[in-house]
Amino acid sequence: MSGLEKRPGILTMLLAAAGTMPLLRLTHFLGSSVSPLVQYVLLFSLSFVLGTVIYGILRILNDSGSRRRSRPENRWGSVAETLVLCAVCCWALRQLSVPMGLCIVLFCVQFVVSRMIRQYLSRNRPAYPTYANIQKPVPGHSVRRGVIILSVYVSLLYLFWRILFTVPAGKGIPAVVFAVLLLVCETMDIADSILNNQIVSRRAAYPLPETGEGEIWPEVDVFVATYNESRTLLYKTLHGCLNMEYPDPSRVHIYLCDDGNRPEIRKLAQDLQVGYLTRTSRAGAKAGNLNNALKHTASPLVVTFDADMIPRRDFLKKTIPYFMHAQRRNAGLPEEEQIPLGFVQTPQAFYNEDLFQHHLYKENLTGNEQDYFFREIQPAKTASNSVIYAGSNTVISRAALEAVGGFFTKAITEDFATGLLIEGNGYVSLALPEPLAFGLSPEDFPSLIQQRIRWARGVINVLYQINIFFTNRFSAGQKISYGTAIFFWIRSCIRMVYLVVPILAAFFRIPFVDSAIGPMLCFWVPYLIMQYVFEFAMTGSRRSSPWTNIYETVLCPFLAGPVLLEILGISLKTFKVTDKDKERGTHFSWRYMLPFLVLTLLDAAGLLAALLDLFHGGSSGGVVTLFWLGYNFILLCICLLFVLGRKNETKVGLRKSVISCELSLPEDGEVLKGVVVGLSEQEMDVVFHGASAFPCDSTPCQIRLETDTGMTVVTAVCTGSQMQKGLTVTRFVIREFPDLNQFLSLLYDRDLAYESRQRQLFLSPALLQILKQRFQDR
């Protein structure tokens, strides 16, 4: 198979497996007087080192070969390669005492099947270009190879130890069932972690290509899709679109695509002098709406925005040059050597705090929940041409859309499916890490659940709509990348297993791990520590294991059921658009509290039962049950606090503000200078230079706000002051802004992304901090 796929990893596994046979004899000779566990560690370590060395040698040979001029494949050389590989496999089987006759039969079968597959692939396998074939990447932040190798070593050492030494085979059928269930979940977890880390480790940067002076920029159609969003929300988005800079503004055509066919929205489009497109039928939902817009427009590039996504002024200037560069590269080349750029995806970022930041008092310490995906994983997927089209903040080639028949209408996640089809049709994709548009994250828990159920079911349903894995349209790297994206939603079922199995094990005294304390300390503890260390090294400040577990646990009771239904083929035919116009509040409901309350009470009871069992001489495997019950209890307590919500004390959602301001006192004309540290459409927080406090009264004040991109004046009234981190912060309520457009430009045309400034390595301190903040809020 290595000869067929030209991938050194597969040949490494074959040669390492063959080399394990003499290593097994060597280990038995060296460790005949020690325990089986020591022999296992020795054999595994020697095999791992052998595999690492073989892989390194093959990569060096492969890299040196790729620099040589490609030559036609040597038919007899490939036959010899297949013979050698089949012989190696059969020799390994012979070492396991398989009869010689059977080995010969297997040799012949392997050879014939391998040659048939090779002939088929050589005739039908297309090229798999990536954006790196258009523009040479600049290596980004990378983790040292030694850290990656150590992480894989520790994870696999732990996994094989669990499989070989910890299954309670003699403790009854329930114990074996629980053990196998957890082993399957852990195996999927470790495989997913290794694959995701491999993807992220390949992240690189693609600088903005230069454009020549006087070069003609292409025409662009901007689609703002809407169904039931308010006029106020759409006005802000359209204002941002109209504010986008372009060398020739007449070549940018903005269209409001209203699937609700509302007269007031038509009037809004007329007032702002943008195109208005609608239809009488809503077939295909958002995808059908966008396809209708494609029929009435003709520009070679299409930009898609959700109704709440407000682009920054430089959105087009930081995305369109990539298409121009690709066009210059392809000019004059034969058609078979051209590499067309399908779409450029920018992050979906948000100007308000997400629910996790707000409810858990982490708005100034932790980034948005989706930052890790859009700003780390997505750019890394460029290396395998598997970027996920997210439906908004994207520039797409019209030719790419026409090649796949427009936006895909048979799935509720039309964006994910459309991106797959474009990439599988020979187009390359690019994901940028810099946020260039900002929108509204869901403002209440029911909306968040509704959104994630739609995403989960839609992504899984794409498996039934599009053949991803059993086709040669996608490379092995693409299939792995798409697989991890789909598996992400299956993790909700795995998280439920992690929550429920320890409770059942404690109540019914079922040991799902059969091991002494010593081996657990030697295998399990290093694995847990390595998970923390490696995630810290891979994700920088955007994600940590505890916060990943919090995100998954909050959503898993509501996602696990729909995900299972979708896997079984019971699909969601219609969906409700996520409501982005709700005002934030606690939105407390027993419907969402009950699952966590029941699980917390059962976990606490299981914790007590496990303690009593351990106190009365229970098995050492009960320590594992006790640990997971304690860890889950802390997780569930944080989930309870999350669902309880938080009192909405302020509407200042734009925390990241560095805006100079000047305030004119009405009575004496004195001017106070300061800095706005928090700003929204309703309120602002100001720190004045050299002033301890501002007199709080109902007198309106004129405040002049100024940034690098503009200036505006607002009328505001002071409502009070408070101390924050040693500074006096004065709160103002904005009563009036004479120029709405200037104010909106100043408000939204900035980098509004929340950046993580704290790494939460342990759950217990996080729980205590949340409880402390809730107590102070009372």
N, C-alpha and C positions, 0 to 999 in steps of 0.2 A: 504493500500500500504506500510505502514511502516513495517508491519509484514512480507510482502513479500520481501522487499528489505533490511531489517535490517539496515535502515538508519534513524538516529534520526531526521534529518531535516524534513522529510515528516510527521512524527508523531507530531513534533513540530507545523507545520502549521495547522494540523487538530485540535489539542488541543487548540492552540492559537485562531483559528477561532471560536471554540466553546466557549471559554472563553470570546470572544469579546461581546457576546450577553448580559451577565449581566453587562459587562463594559459599554456597550452602554447605558443601563438604568442608571447606576451610573453616567456616564458623563452628561446625560440629567438632572439628579437630581442636580448635583453639579454646572453645568454650564447653568442652565435655564435662568439666567439673563444676560449672556454674549453672544457675537456674535458667529455665526456659526464657524468662523475661530478658535476662542479660543476653542470651543468644539471639533473641528477637531483635534487640536494639543493635547488636553488632551486625547482624545480617542486613537489617534495614539500612543502617548507616553506610555499610560498604556498598550496597546496591545503589543507594542514592548518590554517593560520591561517583560511582562508576557511570551512572546515567548522566550526571552533571558534566563529567569530563567528556563523555561521548557527544553530548549535545553541543558543548562548546566547540569541539573539533569540527562537528558537522556544520555548525553555523559559520565558522571561519572558512571552511571549504566552500560552502554555499555562497558566502559573500564574495570570495575571490573569484568564484566561477561567474557570478552575476556581473562582474566588471569586465569579463571577457566578451568579445563579440558573440552574440547568440548564433548558434549553428543549427542546421537541421538535425533532428533526433536520429541517433544511430540505432537502427532497428535491432541489429545483433547485440549491441551493447545493452539495450533495454531488456532483451531476452535473457542475457547473462545476468543482469541485475535481478530479474525476477527469479531465476534459478537459484541464485545465491541466497536470496531472502527466504524462499521456500525451504531450502536446505537447512538454514539456520533454525527455522521454526520446527522442522521435523527432528533435527538433532536435539533440540531442547525437550521435545516430547519423548524422545528415546531415553534421555537422561532420567525421565520420570517413570521409566520401566514400561512404556507403551510398547506393545509387540512390534517387531520390525515390519511384518506384513502390513499392519495397520498404518505405520508411519509412511510406507511407500505409497499406499492408497491415498493418504492425506496429502502427500507431496504432489501427486499427480492432479488431485482435485484443486489444490491451491494454485498450481501453475496454470491450469486451464482457465479457472475463474479469473485469476489476476490478469491474464492476457486478454480475455474477453472484455473485462472492465476497462483495461487500458486502451484497447482499440476503440471502445465506445466513447470514452472521454476525449481521446485525441481527435476524434471527428466532430464531437458536439460541444466541447468545452469552450466557452467564449473567453475573451480577455476580461480581467477584473481590474480596471484602472481605479485610482483614487485621486483625490485632489492634489496629492503630492506629485503626481505626474504632470500637473500644470504649473505648480509653484513649489519651489524647494522650501521645505519647512525649516523653521528655526527651532532647535530643541528647546523644550520648555523645562519647567521644574521636574526633575526626575528623581526617583528613589534609587539609592544605591543598589546595584544588582545583588550585593551580599545580603541586604535586608530582605529582598524578595525571595532569594534562595532559602534563607533561614526560615522565613514564614512558611514556605511550601514544605520544608523538611519537618518542622514542628507539627503542622496541621496533618500531614500524611502519617507521621509517626503516631500521633494521637488516634487518628481514624483507624489505622490497622490494629492498634492495640485494643481499641474498643471492639472491633470485629472479632479478633482472635482470642481475647482473654477476658472479656467482661460480660458476655452473654450468659445469663443464668439458665443454662440448659437443663439443669436438674431441679429447678425450683417450680416447675409446673407450667402449664400452657399459658395462663395469664401473664406470668413473668416474661416468658419468651416473646409473647405478642407485644407487650409494652416495650421490651428491649429492642425488638426488630423495628417497631414503629419509630422509636426515637433514633435508632441508627440510620434509618432511611432519611429522616429529616436532617440529621446532622451531616450525612453524606452529601445531600443536596446543598446544604448551607456551605459546607467547605468547598465543594465544586464551584458554587456560585461566587464565593469570595475569591477563589484563585483566578477564575475567569475575569471577574470585574477588575481585580488588581492588575491583571495582564493588560486589560483594555486601557485603564487609567495611566499605566506606566508608559504608554506610547503617545501620550499627549505632547503635541508640539504647537508652536505658534506660526501663524501665516500672516506676516505683516501686510498692511494695506498696500496694494500695488499702486505705483505712480501712474498718473495720467498726464498725457502731453498737453501743453497749452494749446488751446484752439481745437482739441480733439472733440469730436461730436459725441455727446452722451446719448444713450438710447432713450427712446420713449418708454414711459412707465405708467401702468395702470395701477391705482391704489384702491383696493376693495376693503370697505369697512362693513362687515357682515353684522346685521342686527335682526332681531325678531320682536322682542318685547321690552328692550331697554328704554330708559327714560330719555326725554329730549335733552335734559341737563347733562346727562352722562355722554350722550352722543355729541353734544356741542363741544365738550372739552376734547374729545378724540378728534373730531373734524378740525378744530382749531389747531391742534398739534400737527395734523396732516398738512394743513394749509401753511403752517409755519416752517415746514421742511425746506431746507436750502437745496438748490440745484442750479448748475450753471445756466440752464435755459428752463425757467419755470414753466414755459408754455408746453414743454414736453412731458410734464407730469399731469396726469388726469385722475382726479379723485372721484370715486363713486360711492354713494351710500346705498348699500344693497339691503333693502328693507323687505324681509320676508313676511312682515306683518301688514304691509300695504296700508299704512296709516297716514291720513291726511296731514296731521301735525308734523310728521317726520318729512313728508314731501315738502311742506312749507319750510322746514329747517334747511333742507338741501337747497331750495330756491334762494333763501335769505343769504346763505353762505356761498352761493354760486358754485356748487359742486353737483356732479351728476347724480341722478336718482334712478335706481333700477329696482323694479319689483315684478311680481308675477302673480297669477291668479291661483296657481296650484303650489302646494308646499312639498311636493314629492321630492324625496332625497334630502329633506331638511337643509342643514347648512351647506352640504356638498351640492345639493341641487340649486341652492341660492347662488353659490359661487359659479356653478356651471352656466346658469342663466346670465350672469355678468360676463362670462367669457364670450358668450354668443354676441353680445352687444359692444364688444371692445376689440381692439386689434394690436395693442402695443406688444413688443417682444418680451417685455418683463412685467410680471404681476407681483404686487405687494399685497399680502393679506394681513389684516388687523382684526382682532376681536373688538367688540363695541366699546370695551373699557380700556383698551390699550392706547396710551397717549405717546406717540413717537417723539423723540428728541429732534432738535433742529438738524442735527448732522446724520440722521438715520440713513438717508439715501447716499450721502457722500462717503459713508463708511461701509457700504454694502455693494453698490452698483459697480465700483471699480474692479471687483473680483470677476464680474461677468465680462467687462471690457478687456481685462487681462487674458481671460480664457479665449475670447474671440480673437485677440491679436495672436495668441499662441497657435490657434488652429488655422489662421489665415494661410493659404497656400499649401497646406498639407493635404495629402490624399485622404479621402473620407475614412478609410480604415485606420488611419493614424490620428484622427481628430478625437479629442476628449472633451465632450460638451459638459458644461457645468449646469446641473439640474436645479439646485436651490441653495440658498445661503440662509441658515437659521441663526437668529440671534436669541439670547436668553429671554424667557418670560420672567420679568422682574416686577416688583410690586411697590407702590408708594405708601401702602398702609401696612401695619404690622399684621403678620398672619396670626391665626388663632393660637398657635403654640407659643409664639413670642408674647402675645398679649396675656393669655390666661395663666401662663407660667412665669410671668414677670421677667422675661428675658429679652425684651424689646431692644435694650441697649447693649446686650451681651452676645446674642446669638443671631446668626443670619437667617434668612428665610428658609423654610423647610425645603423648597425646590432649588435653592442655590447650588447644592452639590451636584444635582443632575444637570442643570443647564450650564453651569460654569466650570465644571470639572469633567463629568462623564461625556456630555455631548461633544465638546471640542476633541476629546480623545477618540471618539467614534469616527472622526474624520479620517483617521489613519486606516480604517478598514472599510470606508465608504458605507457606513451604516448609521449615519446621523438620522435621528428621529424628527420628522416634520411635525411640529407642535401645533400647527393650525393658525398661528399668529406670529407677528414680528418676523415675517419670512419674505424673502424675495425669490420668486420662482420663474423659471424660463417657460414662456408660453409653449415653445416647441416641445419641452419635456411633458407638459400637461397634455398637449394634443397627442403625443406619442402613446400615452396610456389611457386615452379616452376621457380626459378631464378628471375632476375630483371624484374619488371613489364614492359611490352612493349606497353600497350594500352593507356598510358597517357604520355603527354609531360613533366610531372613532375614525372618521373619514380622513383625518390628517395623517394618522399613523399608516393607514393602508395606502394612501396616495404616495407618501414618501417611499414606502417599500417598492411600489411599482416603478417609480421613477428610477430608483437606484438599481433595480433589477433589469431595467431597460437600457443599460449602458451609460447612464448619466452619473456624474459624480456629485457629491454634496460636501458642504463645508459648514461647520458650526463655529461661531465666534463666541469668545467668553465675555465680551464687554456688553452690558445691558444698554440697549439703544431705544427702548420703549418701556413704559411702566404702566401697570394696570392695578386692578383691585383684586386682592385675594378674597376668598369667601369670608363674609362677615359674621357668620354664625355656624354652629356645629352641624345642623341639619343640611345646610347648603354644601358644606365640606364633604359630608358623607355621600350626598347625592352625586356630587362631582366625581368622587373617587370610585364609586360603584360604576358609573358610566365609563370612566377610563378603563377600569379593570375588565369589565365584561367586553368592552369594545376591542381591547387589545387581544384578549384571548380568542374572541370570535373571529379575528382576522385569520387565525390558523385554519378555520373552516372555509374561509373565503379565498385565501391566497395560499398556494403551495410554496412554502418557504424552505422546508428542509429536504424535500425529496425532488429536487430540481437542480440543474446546473446553471440556473440564471444567477445564483448568488454564490459568492466564494465561501470557503470554510470560515474565514474571519467574520463575514457578514452574518452567517448563520449562528455563530456563537454569540455575536453581539445582539442579534434579534432575540435569541433564546434567553439571554440574561434579562432583556427588557420584558419579555413575557413572564419569566420566572419571578420577577419582582412582585407581581400581583399574587402569585401562588404562595408567597411567603406569609400572607395573612393566615392561610390554613396551617402552615407550619408553626406560626406563633401561637395559634389556638392549641395545637398539640403540646407545645411547651408549657402552656398554662394549665391544661386539664390533666395531663398524664401524672405529674407529681402529686396532684390532689388525690386522684384515684389510688395511686401507689401508697400514699400515706394512710388513707382510710382503710384499705383492704390489706395493708402490710405486704405489698407486692414489691420485691426488690427488682428494679429494672437494670441495676448495675451490680455485677458480682465481682468485687475486687476488694483487696485489703487497702488500708489507708496509705501505706508506703507507695505502691504503684500509682495510686491516684495523685499523690503529690508529685510524682516524677513525670507523669504524662499529662494529666488534666490541668494542673495549675500552670505549667509552662505554656500550654495551648491557650488558656484564657489570657495570660499576660501578653503573649505574642499577638493575639487579636487586637488588644488595646494599642500596643506599640506600633503595629503595622498600619492600623487605620490612622493613627496619629501621623505617621510618616507619609501616608498616601494622600490624605485629604487636607493637610495643612490645618486651617482653622475652620473649615466649613462643616465638618461632621465628626462625630465621635460615636463609639459603640453605644454608650448609654442613651444618647439622644436618638440614635437609630431605633433602639428598642422601645423608647417612649413613643415615637411616631407610629411604629408598627402596632404596638399594644393598644393605643387609642383607637385605631381604625379596625383592628382584626375582628372584633365581635360582629361588626356590621358588613365586613367585606367577605369573610370566609364563606358564608352561605351562598351569596350571589356568584362568587368565583367557582365554587363547586358545581352550581347549576350550569354555569357557562361551560365548564370543562365537560359536563355530561351532555352538552349540546342543547340545553334549554336556554335559548337566547332571549335577550331583551330586545324587543322589536322597536319600541319607541322610547324616548327619553325626554326629560324635562330640562330646559335650559337653566343653568345655574343662575340664581338671582344675585346680581351684584349691587342692587340698589337698597338693600336693607341697611338700617342703622345698626351699629354694633351695640350689643347689650349682652346680658348673661344668657338669654334664650334657654333657661333651664327647663328641662323636661324629664320626668321620671322614665320616659321611654328610653332615653339615652343613658340615664344613670343606672337603671336596673341591672344590666349585664355586668357592669363593673362592681356594683354593690354585692351581687350574688357571688361573683368570683372572689372578691376580697374576703367575704365572710367564710366561704368554703376554704380558701387558702389559709386563713388564720386558724380555722379548726384543724386543717391538715397539718399545719405547722405544730400545733399543740400535740396532735396524735404522733407525729414523727419524733418530737422531743421525748414523749413518754416512752415510745418504743425503744429509742436509743438508750434512754436511762435504764430500762429494764433488760438491757443486754441484746438489743437488736443487732442485725448484721451491719458490718461496716459500710455496706452499700447504702444504708439509710442516711449516711452523711451527705451523699449526693442529693437524695430527696430533700433533706433538710436545707441544703444550700439553695436549691432551685425554688423551694417554697418561700424562703426568706427573700430571695432576689425578686421573685414574682410579686411578693407582698408589697415591696417598696414600689415596684412598677405600677401596681394596681392602685396604690394610694395616690400616686401622682396622677393617674388617669381620673380618679375620682375628683381630685382638685381641679383638673382640667375641665371636666364636664360641669362642675359647679359654676364655672365661669368666673368673671371678675367684674367688679363694679367699674362702669365706664366713666372715669372721672374727667377725662379730657378728650377733646376731638383733635388734638394736635398729633396727627399721625405721621407727619414728615419730620422725623427726628434728625435726620442728617442734614443740617442747615448751617451754612457758613455764609451769612448774608449781613453785610454792613447796613446799619440803619441810623437815622437821625430823627430825633423827636423834638418837635417845637412846642414848648410850653405855652398855652394860650394866654396866660395872665401877663407874663413879662417878656415873652419872645425868646427866652433862653433855649439854647439848643443842646440836647443831651445826645451823645454818641454812644453806640453800643453794637452788639452782635445778636442777631436772631438765632436762637439755638433750637427752636421748634416752630414749625409753621404748617398751617392748613388753610383751608378756605374760610374757616370760621374763627380761628384763634391763632395766637403767636406767643412764644416765650422769648423774652429779651433779657440779656445781661448787659447792664450799662457800665461804661468805663468810669471807675472812681465814684460810683454812687451806691450807697448801701441799700437804699430802698426808694421806691417811687411812690409819691402820695396817691393813695387809692381813692378815687372819687368818680362821679359819673360824668365828668367833663370830657367831651371828645377831644382827642389829640390827633395831630397830623404826623404820621410816621413815614419817612422816606426810606424806601428799600432799594438797595442797589447791588447788582451782581456783575460779573464779567459780560453777561449777555443782555443786560438792560436795567431799567430803573422804573419804579412806579411809586405812587403815593397812596396810602390808605388812611382812612379815618377809623380810630379804634378807641376803646374805653378800657381803662385799667380795672381789673377785678381782684387783684391781690398779688402778694409776693410770698415766696418760700425759699428756704435754703436747700440747695442741691450741690453736694460735693464741695462745700465751702464757698459757693457762689450764690448771690442773691438773684433769683430768677423771677422776673415780673411777668404776670400773665395779662394779656390784652385780648378783648373780644373785638373782632373786626366788624365794624358797622357798615362801612361803605368803601368801595374802590371805584374811583371815577372812570378808570379805563379798565374794563374787565379783561380785554385781550392782553394788555400789558401785564396785568396781574397773573393771568393763567400762564403766560410765557415764563415769567419769573419763577412761578411756583413749580411748574412741571418740567421745564427745560433744564434739568440739572441731573447729576448722578445721585439718584435717590436710593440706591441699593444699600441695604443694611449689611454691614460687615461684622463677622464674628470677632469678638475680642476676648473670648474666654473659652477654654477647653474644659468641658465637664467630664472628668475621668471616672467619677464614681457617682452612683445614684443617691446614696444616703445624704451627702452634703446638698445635692440638688433638692431633695425633699425638704430638708430643714430650711433651706433658703426660701423655698416657696411658702412654707408654713409661716416663716418670719414675716415675709412680705404681706401675706393675707392678714396676719395679726395686726400689722401696722396700718392696713387699710381700714380696719374696723373703726 
